[in-house]
Amino acid sequence: MLSSFFDSVLELVIRTSTDLPPDVRAAMKTALDAEPSGTQSAQALRIIAQNIDMASAVEGAICQDTGMPTFEVNVPIGANQIWMRQQIREAVADATRRGILRPNSVDSITGRNSGTNLGPGTPIIHFDQWERDDIEIKLLLKGGGCENVNAQYSLPCELPNLGRADRSLEGVRKCILHAVWNAQGQGCSPGAVGVCVGGDRTSGYLHAKEQLFRSLDAVNPDQRLAELESSIMKTVNSLRVGTMGFGGEVTLIGCKIGALNRLPASFFVSVAYDCWAFRRLGIRLDARDGAIREWLYRDPSTPVIPMIDQEGFTRTGREIRLHTPLTREDIHTLHVGDVVLLSGPLFTGRDAVHAHLMKHDPPVDLRGAALYHCGPVVAKEGEAWKVTAAGPTTSIREEPYQAEILRRYGVRAVIGKGGMGARTLEGLKESGAVYLNAVGGAAQFYARCIERVEGVFLMEFGTPEAMWHLHVRDFPSVVTMDAHGRSLHQDVREESAGRLAALGSSV
């Protein structure tokens, strides 16, 4: 019975997590070529390009957030879907044990991490039958940062900077523009969006996500939607949100739109945002043994062309070298736009750690420390740990806690992606601290900056949420919020809001 099915699914998971498909590579190469050299977005894109090459070379996770595995499976009539579902689940668990997937399945009531990526609702597996004699499996790995900036609109509605969006394709256009603008750098731009016009609230989100299974270079068979997709791609980059929300030429690399019938009383527009680490692949299997007959989105016989022919991060000599623990004097020399190379001890802390620190003292002395918003992928080597992927997570989730943690424990630097809000900005100024923006998704690039793991605390939260004590060397990041009250994120948001208003008024 399909003796090769498990191995085929496991190979699909490995390839999807570690190797971007050619259409996404081509779109990112276009973005890299479009950004003038010397800008913060250009530097970020070069790091992204190097990270893409690194991941495929070492078969490591492109981004440490390997996301929610979503499988779409087409099977012949009579196929045993119960057995296939179990095999897919076992392949996901095996890929997690190998460090290809980060353990991401968390009990919503207790907060306990299953450690295997298995649990109620995970992974997501959709089956459908077709009148063919082969099996097709597509996989999308969509991370939490981009999932959190998904959006759903009920038309007609009023949109900030855009005015009224009516029940029309022009109203749909406004919704898409608003969703991309609102995501800023929190969804790891430049990203892609899948959109559903119509349906109900549930089917709309599902159909929007299904649009992400389309190739970026595919033309919509519905001429009306093809024209809307083209219109969005011709105009949306003029928002100049740019890579990581730094400002720049490319904000979106793809827009794919589908439509479902709706109730007369409802008109939903659902937007599924995906990051630049657009991990989506597929396979067709022989129904007799489950062996891979064909890859979708990629041709294994075609050599992969490197994204970049040199190191992504090129030093100019203007970088500021800092070593932890940091002093208030160190911080006050920094200003928005400065590039920092950080060395020394570094502590990770994300959602569970921040909530914990509001009620308990930290397990380590955080005075002068740098706190990294990161949930790494780690592997046990004997008695020691090794970090195999370690990019930043979206920082805005810690906004309710960050200022208080700065004040209580003397943290001097917060590292993450996407920036933080007014409360944290005021906290940085009050406490003499700084926010450093690392490049979202660049998990292999930043893993190379980690010399060793010194220890781990709060392991009861699971490996992504534990507090890891790392020692780093020349960890690069950009000051985007300083101790003088300045925020690049606020500046870009305000400037792009004006451009959004202009796009909304154009026909």
N, C-alpha and C positions, 0 to 999 in steps of 0.2 A: 504493500500500500504506500505509494508515493514516498519511496525510500529516501529521496533527496530533498523532500519538501522543507524539512527543518533547516538543513544546511543552506538552501536557497534563500529562505527568509532571513537567516542570520547574516548572510552575505549582503542582502539588501539593507539591513539595518546598519551594518558596518560602513558600507559605501555611502549611504545617505548621511550619516553623521560626520564623515571625514572628508568627503570629496564633493564640492559643489558641481552641479551639472553645467554643461557647456553654455546653455543659454544665459544662466546667471553669471557665469564667468565673463561672458561677452558683454553683458550689461554693465558689470562692475569695471571692466576694462575701459568701456566708453566713458563711464563716470570719471575714472582716473585721468583719462586723456583730456576731459573737458575742464578739469579744475586747474586754474593757473598755479604754477609752482610757487612755493614760498608761503602759501596760505595755511591756516590751521586745518582746513578741510583737506587740502592736498596732502599734508603730512599724515592725517588720519587715514586717508585712502591708501597711501603707500604702506602703512602698517597693516591695514586690512588685506592688501594684496599679498604682502609677505606672509601673513597668517594663513591665507588660503593655500599658498604653496606649501607651507610648513605642515599643515594638517594632512594634506594628501600624501606628502612624502613619508611621514612617520605613522600614518594611519591613526591619527589622533583626532579627538573631537574638535571640530572647527570652532565651536563656541561651548563654553562649559555648561551653559544651560541647554541641554539636549532636548528640552521641551516635552510636549505631550505627544507621544507617538500616535499618529492617526493613519490607519490602514484603510484603503478602499480595495475590496477584493471582488473580482468578477469570476464566477465559477460556472462550469457546465451543469446542466440539469442532472440531478442525482448525486452531486458531489456531497461528501460528508462534511458539512460546515462545522459541526460540533468538534470533530477531530481537528480540522484545520485551525479553528480558533484556539484550541489548546496548544497546538504546535507553535502558533504565532506568539502566544503568551510565553511559552518556554524559551523561544528564541530571544524575546525581549529581556527576559530574566538573565539569560546567558550573556547577552551583550552588556548588561549592567554589571555582572560579575567581572567581565573582562575590562571594564572601565571605558567602554565605547559609549555607553549611556550613563549619565549621572542619575543616581536614585532620586526620582522626582515625585513619586507617588506618596502623598501625605494624607493620613486620616483627617477628614475635615472637622471631626469632633474633638479628637484627642491631640491632634498635631503630630502623631507618631508617624515616622517614615517607615514604609514597609521594607526598604532596602533593596527591593527587587524590581521596582517600577510596576508591580502588580497590585491590584486592589480594585474595589468597586469603581467601575468606570475607566480604569486604566489597564492596558492601553485601549484606545478607541478603535473598534474594528467594525466596519460597515461591509456587509455582504450583499451581493446582487447576483442574479443568475443571468446568463446570456446563452444564446444558441450557437455557441462555438465549442470546440473540443479542447481548448487550452485554458489555462488559469492565468489571470492577470492580477498582480498585486502592486498597488501604488502606496508609497509611504511619504508622509509629510511630518517633519519634526519642527514644530513651531514653539518657540520659547515663551516664557512668562512675560518678559518685558514687552514684546510686541503684542502678546495676547491682551495685556492690560490696557492697551490703547485702541483695541477694537471699539467700534461705535455703532449705535443704531439710532436712527432718526424716524420720527413719526410725522409725516407731512400732512398738512402744511405746518410749518414752524418758523420761529424767528431764530436766526443764527447770528452770533456775535460777528461783527464786521461785514456781514453779508446781507443782512436784512431778511425779508421773508423768502422762504423756499416753498414754492407751490408744488402741487401734484403734477409734475411735468418733468421732462428730461432736463430742463434747465434747473429745476429744483433738486434733481438728483445730482447734477453737476456741482451745485453749491454744497451739498452734503459731503461729497467726496473731497472737495477742496478744504472744507472745514476740518474733516477728519485728519487729513494729512498735516494741515497746519497745527492742529491741536496736539498731534503726537510729538512734534518738535524732535528733540534728540532722544526722547525716552524710548522710542521703538527702534533704536539703532538705525537711523537713516544713513544712506539712502535705502528706502524700503520699497515694497510692492504692496498693492492692495487688491484684494478680491472683493467684489461688490455684488450684492443681490438687490434687485429692485422688486419689491412685492413680497409675496408669501406671508406667513404669520411670523411672530417674533422668533419662534424656534426654527422653522424651516428657512427663514431668511438668513440667519447666522450660518446654518449648515451649508446652504447653497453658496453663500459668500466665501466660505472656506474652501468649498469645492472648486471655485474659480482659480485658486492657487495651484491646482493640479494642471492647469493649462500652461503650455510653454510661453515664455515671455515674448517670443517672436511670432506666436500664433495670431491669426486674424480672426476676429469674431464673425461667425457665419450670419449673424443678424446685422444687417447694414446699419440700422439705427444705433445699435450698441457699439459697433465698430467705429462709427463716427464719434461717439461720445468718448470712447477709450482714446482715440487719436487726439481729440480736443484736449482732454485732461493732460496727456503726455506733452502736448505742445506748449501748455501754459503753466503747469503746476510748478515747474522748476524755477519760474520767475519769483516764487515766494522767497527764495534764497534762505530757506531754513538750513540747507546744506548738510554735509556729513556730520553726524553726531550732534546736530543742532548748533554747529559752530558758525553757521552762515556759509554760503557758497553756491556753486552753480547747479548742483544736482541734489534733489531732495527725494525723488521717486524714480525707480528704475522699471516699474511696470504697473499697469492698471488693467484688470480683467473683470468684465461685468457680465452678469447673467440676470435673467428675469424669471419670476414665477407669477402665476395668477394670484390674486388677492381677494379678500372680502371687500365689498363696496365701502364699508366703514373704515377700512384700514389702508394705509399706504406707507409701508416701512421701507427704509433704505438701510441695509446692513453692510457694514464695512469691516472686513477682516484684514488687519494690517500684518504684514510679515517684514522681518528685518532684512538687512543685506545678506545675512547668513541664511539664505533661502534654500533650505535643505529639503529637496523633493526629488525622489527617484522612483523608478518602477521596473518590474520584471514581468516577462511572460514565461510560463512554465509548461513543460510537457505534462499533460494530464495523466500519463501512464506512470511516471516515476517522480514528478515534481522537480526535475532538473531545469535549470535556466536555459531557455531557448533564445531569448532576446532581452536586451536591456532597453528600457524606455528613457528618453531624454539624453542618453549618452551612448556612444559607440566605443566599446572597450578596445577595439582594434585601432582606434585613432589616438595617437599620442597626445597627452595633455600638454598644452603650451603654457609655460609658466606665466603667471600674472605679471611678474616683475623680474628684471634681470640683475637686481642688486638689493642691498638691504633696504627695508622699508623706512626705518628710522635713520635719517641722515643727520649727523650732528653738525651744528653750525659754529660751535664755540661760544654761543650766547646762552647755552643751557645753564641753569643754576643747580649746582650740586648740593644736596642736603643729606644729612645723616641723622637718623633717629637715635635717641629722643631729641625732639625739636624744642626750641625755646621761643618765647614770645618775640624776641628780637629777630630770630630766623623768619618768623611769619610776617612781621611788619615790613620786611624788605621785599615781599612778594606783591605783585600786582597782576590784575587780569591780563592774560595773554602770555605771561611768563611760562617757559617750558622748564620743568623741574625733573632732575634725575635723582631719585630717592634711593638711598641705601640704608641697610641696617634692619633691625627688628620691625616687623609689620604684623598686625593682628587683623584677621578677618572678623566681620560681624555684619549679619544681615537681619532679617525680620525677627527671628526667635531671639537672637542675642540682644537686639535693641529692646524688645519687650521685657526680657529678663533683667536688663540693667536698670530699668525703671523701678524695679522692686528689690533687687539684690545688688550687693557690691560685686564688682568684676572679679574674676578668678586671678587676674594679673594686675599689676600697676600700670595704669593707662596714662600717667602723667607724661606729657611730651610725646605721646604715641601717635602713630598714624593708624587709622581704623579704615580697613578696606571693605567696602560693600561687595562681597564676593562669596559665592558658593562653589568652591573648586571641585574638580574631578580628581580624586586621589586613589592611589594604589598602594597596597601594603607590600613592602619588599623586606621579607624577614621580620624583624622587629621595628623597622623604620617605615616611614611614610614617604611617598613621592607624589608631588602634585603634577598631574599630566595635562591639566587645562585650568586656566585661572583668569579669565576676563572679568570685568566689573558687571555687577547687576544694576538695575535701575534704582537710583537713590531716592526718588520722591516718596517711595513707600515708607521711608524712615523719617519723613518730615514731622510727624507728631512727637518724635522722641529726640531728634538730633540735638537741638539747642540745649535741652536739659542735660543730656549726656556730656556735651562739651563743658557745660558749667560745673557739673558734679565731679567729673573725673579728670579734667585737665587734658583731654585729647586736643592735639594741635593741628592735625590734618585729617580730613575725611576724603577718601578716594572712592569714586563711583563713576556713574555715567548719567547723563541727562539733566544734571543740575538738581537744585533743591529750591524751596520756596522762601517766602519773605521771613518766616519765623527762623529758619536756619540762617539766612543771611544776617539777620540781626544778632543771632547767637554767635556767629563767627566774629562779628565786630566786637561784641561784648567780651568774649572769652579770648580773643587774640588767636584765632584759628583760621584755616583756609580750606577751601574745597578744591580738590584736584580731579580733573576729568580725564579718566583713562578711555581708551578706545573700546567701545562696546563690541563684544563678540570676538575680540582678538585673543582668544584663549591660549593658543599655542605660543604666540609672541610673548605674552606676559609670563607664561610658565617658564620660559627660558631665563627670565629675570630672577627666578626663585632659586637661590643656591641650596637651600635645605629647609626641612621642616624641623623646627625646634621642639614642637609639642602641640598638643591639642587639648582643648577644654570644652566642657558642655557637650560631650559626645552624645548625650541622651537626646539631643535635638536631631540627630542624624548627620551624616557627613556634610551635606551642603550647608546646613544651618549651624554646625559647630563653630567654635572660635579657634581658628588655626593660628599658631604662632610660627610665622615664616621669617626667614632671613633673605632679604632681597639685595640685589646690586643693580644700580643704574636703571631703576624702574621709571620709565618716562610717563609724564602726564602734563596736562596744561592747567594752569590756574584759571578757573572760570568764575570763581566767587572768592573775593579776597576779604581781608580783615578791615578794609577801608570802606566797606559798604557797596562795592561795585559787583555786578553780576552780568556776565556775558549772556547768560540764558535769558535774563530779563530784557537785555538790549535787543537780542535777536527776535524774541517774541514780539516786542513792540514794533520793531521795524517791519517784520513779516506781516503783522496785522494790517498795516497800511497797504501793503501789496495785495493782501487777501481781499481787502475792500475793493481795490481796483479791479481784481479779477472777477469779483462778484457782480460788479456793475457792467462788465463787458458782455457782449452777446456773441 
